[in-house]
Amino acid sequence: MSKRVTRFCLAALLALQPLLAVALPLSEYAARKDDTLELFIAGSSAQDSGLQNMFRLICEANTLDVYRASGVRLLFCRTKRGAAALRGFPQGEKVAFHKSSAGGSGSGVGPLIQRTAVDFLNIRDLKTHFDQRCPSAKRTQYSADGALIAYTEHECANPTPDHQVPDAGVSDVDPQFLLGTYNLAPEAIDGLSVHHANAFIFGVPVSLALRNALQSARFPQDDACNPANPQYFDVVSGAHGTNVPRGESEQCMPSLSQPQLAGMFSGRLFRWNQLMTPNGSPLTARDPQSGQVRAAPGIHAPNDDRVYICRRVDTSGTQAAYEMFFLHQRCTSGVSPFVKTGDNVFLGSVSNDVPSCLAALDDKNLWGVGILSTETVESLRTDHWRFIKMDGVAPTILNTYNGRWTFFVEQSYQWRNERSGQELRGAKLALMSRIGTALGDPAIIRDLNRGFRHAWGSAGIVALSDPGWDTPPVRPTPGTPVDADAVEELPILAVKHDSNNCGAIVAEYPTVIP
């Protein structure tokens, strides 16, 4: 091919570039002055998966790249054009969504009010040393999934973090419950514009060996849900036409009670011999002479009979949610606090620290309980932890919709208002408000939840019943009960917290009696 023809073809491709969905290399980030809208968000690490899936809906195909380091990430893309564009926002806009999750939800409240800088990914350093910071061996391609576009995720190093005052924040619980960790007075909340988008479903994660031990204790050996039964690994039908090992199904999920979990989280129940099997035997027993730990018949004993806890730091919204739900901490004075110290207690800065903690315990044959939202999906092949039921109920969307699973929180997103002296304005405000609105849209939540399907059912996020959507929750009718498919198609709660996350769960739409 001649040079003239080559130049002609190149010119033609460049002329078409604005019309095509082309990849956005990092070199396009702030390539020219004011050509990239940058938004700096701090707060909840539990919401990272939902926010990332959100961008898979609002970004143009083949333009989304995720650059991730410990506790920080950048979502960089060009927004959609045409009928699928984000309403009320410029089409084809280059957007750099910076997210800092270090410290959890509190960093989406305290630094926002105090206007203090937090750590973000240093993109200019990444551009200068891209191959060194983001090696090709640590890049993963994710394919499209329904309405969710494909994207590339880069695992990077961030040796010199960028420091920015966040434009907005996200938190798992109402911001007023996080003020105390920053020594802020209650009226400090007046400087924020606070909005609720949706509700997070939380679960009870445990180390894999503990899950198996609970199954062995709950189901007799002639039951296929017992790990010692030959049919335990048989493939059975799961949700959405999937096939899963029987032992991973909802039917075989073991359970702990809410009081038992509250006992563990408060430190009152600190040894496994304080849990009894259905036939009256303690789950474990320590020989007073040799110190050896033995387990009830049919159960493989752990190396230590202590209850290990994988929790989060005090600024974590997930941590706050568990304190409030199980112990009424942050809601009522004088109650027992969540256990925080001891060599059987581990504190993680971000959500991913909890499954890592549970896996590390499992590798040592220790039994641990953690705290985690159901947006984290366990890999049956590689992960050494599992979710379990509470009081015999699994944390599915269907059970949350009808009030059988009551452990959910209405998360919030917030920014500084006119009372703060430095309010969020312009394009940044437009983008943040549109993202917040979209995160509450039941149709978008339906698509987001495609990424939160577990072997035992669908979980993740549900829309609130009172943010102004015209569509009410799905309702049962004679001969047509509400099932999982119906609620997953229209994921709107029929119940809510009264007033705030400390309030009682109340039903406000028709639900089925248990």
N, C-alpha and C positions, 0 to 999 in steps of 0.2 A: 504494500500500500504506500502511495507517495506521501511525502510530508504535507503537501497541500491538502490531500484528502483527509489525512489524519487531523490537521488543524480544523478542517471543516466539520468533521464529526465531533471533535471536542467542543467547538463553538456551539454546535446544535444541542449537545447534551447540557451545556451550561445554560443555554437559553431556556431549556425545559425544566431546569432544576427547581424553580419555585413551584412548579406544578406537580412534582413528583414527591413521593414519600422517601426521602433519602436519609441515610444514616447521618448522625451528628457526631463526628469525632470530637474529642475533648478540645482540640485546637479551635473549634468554633465557639467555645465558651468565652464570652466577652471578647470576641475577636475584634470588634469595633466598639467605640464608645456608645453606651446605652443601648446596645443591640440585644442584651440578655436581661430578662427580669429575674432578679435574685430575691429569694424569700428565705429568711433564716428562722427556722422553727426549733424550739427546744421542748423537751418533755417526754412523755410516756414512751418507753421502749416497746410496751405491749401493742401500741398502735402502729408500729413500723410496718408490719405486714399489710395491714389494711390500707395505709397510706400508699405503700408501694403498688398494691393492686389497684388503688384509685388512679394512679398515673398510667397504669396499663389500660385504663378506660378513656382518659382524657387526652393522651398523647397520640400523635400521628404514628401510624405503623412504621416500623423500621427506624424510628428516631430515638427510642428510649434506651439509655444506658444508666446503670446503677453502679456507683463507685462507693465501696464500703470499707471502712476500717473499724477498729474496736470502738463501739459506741457512737459512731458518726457515719453519715452517708450523704451522698448527693444523688438526686434524681434529675437527669438532664435530658430534655427532649424538646420537640416542637409540638405545640398544641394542634389539635385536629382542626380541619377546615370543613366547611359544608354543613350538611344536616346533622352530622355527629359532633359538631363543635360544642365546646363548653359554652353554655348560654351566658350572655352578658360579659364575655371576655374576648379580647382580640383573637382572631384565628391565625394559625401559623406562627404564633409567638414563641421565641426561644425562651424556655423557662428553666431556671436552675433552682431546684427546691433543696435547700440545705437542711438537714435534720441532725440535731444533737440529742442523744438519748442518755448520755452519762448522767447518773443521778436520778433518772426516771422522771415521773410526773412533776415533782417539785421544781425541777429546772424549767418547767413551763409556767411556773407561777412566781417564785421568788425573784430570779434574775429579771423577769419581765417587769415586775413592779419596781425593783431596785435599780434597774437598768445597768446590771453588771454583765460583763462579757462571759460567755461560756465557750468551750472548745467545739470547733467545727473542723471539717475536712479542709486541709490547705490545698485548694485547687491549683493555685498558681505554682506551688511546689510540684504538684503532680504533673502539670503540663511541662515543666522543665525537666523532670526526671521520670517520665511516664513509664518507660520499660523497666526501670529499677523499682519504682514504687508499686506498680501494678503489673507484675510479671504475667506473661501469657499463660503460663501453667495454672494460674489461679483465676482464669476467666471461664465463666459458665454461660452457655446459651440456653435460654428457656423458651420453649415453643409457645405459640398462641394456644389459648384455651377458651373457646367460645368468644365472647366479646373482649376478653383480655388479650392484648397484643403480645407478641414475642418481645423479648428484651435480652440484653447481655448484662451480666453482673460481674464486676471486677472486684476482686479482693485485694486491697491495697494496704500499704504501710502509710502511716501519718506521723512521722517523727517530729514535725514542727507544726502542731495544730494551729489553725487560724482562730482568732479570738474575736467574736462578734457579740454585740448585744442583740438578743433575739427580737424579731419583729412580732412574733406571736408564739403561743404555747398550746400544748395539748396535755390533758391530764385525765387519768382514769376515774377520778372522783372529783366532786365539786372543789374548786380551788380553795375555798375557805378552810377545808380540812388539812391543807398543806401549809398554811400561813405560819403555824407555830414552829415548824422546823427552821424557819428563817427569822424568827423573833419579830414577826410582823403583827401589828395590831389588827383586829377584825375589820376596822374601817379601811384598811389598805386595799381591800377588794374593790372599793368604790372607783379606783382608777382603772379598772379593767372592764371591758365589754365581754361578758361571758355568755356562751351559747352551748346548747346541748345538741349533739348530732344524732347519736345512736346509743345503743347499749352493748357493752361487752359481756360475753358469757365466760365466767371463770370456771375452772375445774379443780380437781384434786389429783395432781401428778405424784406418782410414787416410783421408787426404783423398781426395776423389772423383777428382781428376786422377791421383793415384797409383794408385788402383784401376784406372782405365782404362788407364794405362800398363802395369801388370802384366798386364792382360788382353791388350793388344796384343803384349806380349813373349811371353806363354805360348801364345796361340792364333794360328795363321797366319791370314792374311786370308780364306782360303776357309772358315774355321771360323766358324759363326754366333755364337760367343762373342767374336769380335774386334769391337771397337767400329766398325771400318771396314766390316764386313760388312753388307749391306742387311737381313739377317734378324736382326740384333742386337736390334732393337726390336720384333720380332714378339711377340705375346702368346702365352704358353704356360701350361699348367696348373701351379699351385703347390700348396703344402700346403693342406689343408682346403678344397679346391674353389675356391681363389682363382685369379685370372688375373694373371700378372705379366709384365713385359717379359723376354724371354729373357736379356738381359744381367745381370739381377738374380737369376737363378735360382742354386740351389746348384751346378748343373752348370758354370756359368760363373764361379764365384767363383775368383779367382786365389789364389795361395798364396805365403807366405814360410816359410822353415824356422825352427825354434826357434833354431838357432845364429845365423842371420842376424839375427833379432830381438834375441837376447842381445848380439850385436855392436853393434847400434844403441843399445840401452839402456845399454850400458857405455861408449859413446863411441868404441869401437874402429872401428866401421864408421860413418864420419861423412860420406862422400860417396857419391853414387849410382853413381859409376863403379866402386865396389867390389862391385856386383851385376852379374852377367852374364846375358845372355839365353841361351836354349837353343842358339842357333847360335854362341855364344862372343863376342858383342859386348858391351861395357860398356853398361849401361843409359843412362848419360849420359857425355859427355866435354866438358871445358872447353878451348877453344882457348887455348893459352898466350900467344898474341900479343894477340888481341882480348878475351879473357876471356869470349867468348860460349859459352853452354852449348848443346851439340847432343845429341840423343838418338839411340838406335839406330833403324834404319829402321822406319817405321810408327808411331813414338811421338812424341807432341807434347812437346817439351822444356819443362822447368820454367825459371823465371827464375833459379834458383840451384841449384847441384848439391849443396848441403849437405843432410844428413838432419835434418829438424826433428822435435823430440820434444815432444809435449803430455803432460805428466805431472802428478802431484798433489803436494801438500805432504807432508812426512815423517810427519805425524800421520794421513794417509789410510790406511785399511785396504786400499783398492784399490791404492795405491802399494806398501804392504807386500807384498801378494799378488804383484805383478809382480816386485818385488825378489827374493822368495823363490823363485818359480817359475823365472825366467830366469837368475838370478845366484847363488842360494843365499845371498843377503844376508839378515841377521838369523837365519840358520841356522848358518852356518859362518864362522869368523873368517878374515881374510886374503884374502877374495875381492874381486873388482872391484866397486865400488859403482855404483849406478844414476847415470847422468849427471844433474847438478843445475844446473850453471852454464853460461853461454854465451848469446849472442844467438840461438841456434837452439833453445834450451830454454825452455819455458814451464811455470810452476807454477800449478796451479789449486787453489782451496780446496775446491770441491765438484765432484761428478761432471759437472754440466752445463757446467763450464768446459772440459772436454776436447772435446766436439763443437763448442763455440763456437770453440775454438782451431783445430781442424781445418778448420772452415768459413772462418775468417779467412785461414788459409794458402792454402786453395784459391782464395779470391778474389784472392790475390796471385800465383797460379800457382806456388805452392811445394808441395813434397811433404812430407807429415808423417805420423808414426805416433803413435798415442795409446794410452791405457789406459782400459778401460771394461768394465763388466759387460754381459751380453747382455739385461739388463732394460731397457736403453735401446734403443728401436726407432727405426730411421732412417726418415724420410719420404722416399719415392722422388721426390716432387715438389719438396720444398723444402730438404732437407738436402744439404750438400756434403761428406759423408763416408760411408764404407761399412765394414762388417766384411769381412775376408778370411779365407781358410783358413790353417791352419798345418800344415806338412808334409802338405799335400793333404787335410786333414780339416776339415770345418766344425764350428763349436761348437754343435751341436744337442743336444737332450735325448737322442736315441737314441745318438749317438756318445759322450756323456758317460756314459750308463748302462753301456755295454759296455766302457769304458776306452780307446776310440780317441781321444777328446778328454780329456786329463788335466788341463786347466787349470781346476780348480774349487777352491773353498775351503769348508770347513765354518764358516759364520759363527756368531757367538755373541751371546747377550744376557745381561746380568749386572746385578746390583744388590748393594748393601751388605748383608752378613750380620751376624750377632750379634757377630763379632769386630771389626767396624768401629767399634762404639760408637754408630752411628746407622743401624741396620738398617731396611730397608723393611718395612712392616707393613700390616695391615688391608686395606682395599678396594684401595689402590694395588697392593699385592703380589698380591692376587687377580686384578686385571685384567692386570697385566704377566705373571704366570705363565700365565694363560689365553691371552693373545695369543701367548706363546712356544710353548705347546703346540699351538695352532691352526696356527702357522706351520710346524710340523713334520708336520702331518696330510697324508698324501698326497692325500686327497680335496679338501682346501682348496687345496693346491698346484696340483692339476689345474685348479681354477677360477682361481687367481691367474695361471697361465701363459697364460690366454686373452688377457691384455694384453701378452704378450711374443712375439707371432708375427711373424716376419720374412718377407720375400719368399723367402728361402732355406730357411726351416724354423722350427720352434718351438725356443725356448731359454728362458732365465730361471733357474728354480729347480728343484731336485730334492730329494726327501726322502732322509733318511739311512736306512741299512738297520738301524741298531741303536738307535733311541730307544725301543724297547718296543712298536712297533706289531705287531699280530698278523699283518698281511699281509706276506709276503716279497716281494721284487722279482719282477716277471714273469719267467718262465723259458721258454726255448725247448723245444719238444717235437718229436718226429719229425713232419715234414710241416707244422709250424706254427712257422716262425721268428719271432723277435721283430722287430716292425716299429715304425715311428714312432708309429702310432696306438695300439698296445698300450702303449708306454712313456709316451705322453702321458696315457693313461687311468689308468695306475698309475705315476706318476713317482718310483720308488724306485731309488736307486743299487745296482748289483751290485758296485761297487768302493768303496774308501775310502782315505783317508790312514792310514798306519800311525802311530798315536799322536797326531800333531798335523800342522799344515799344512806342517811341514818334512819329514814322513815320506814314504816312497815310496808310490805308488799301488798297492794290492794288490787283486786280485779275490777276493771271498769267496763269491760265488754263481756258478752256471754262466753263462758268456758264450761268444759265438761267436768262433771263431778268425778273425783278419783275413785 
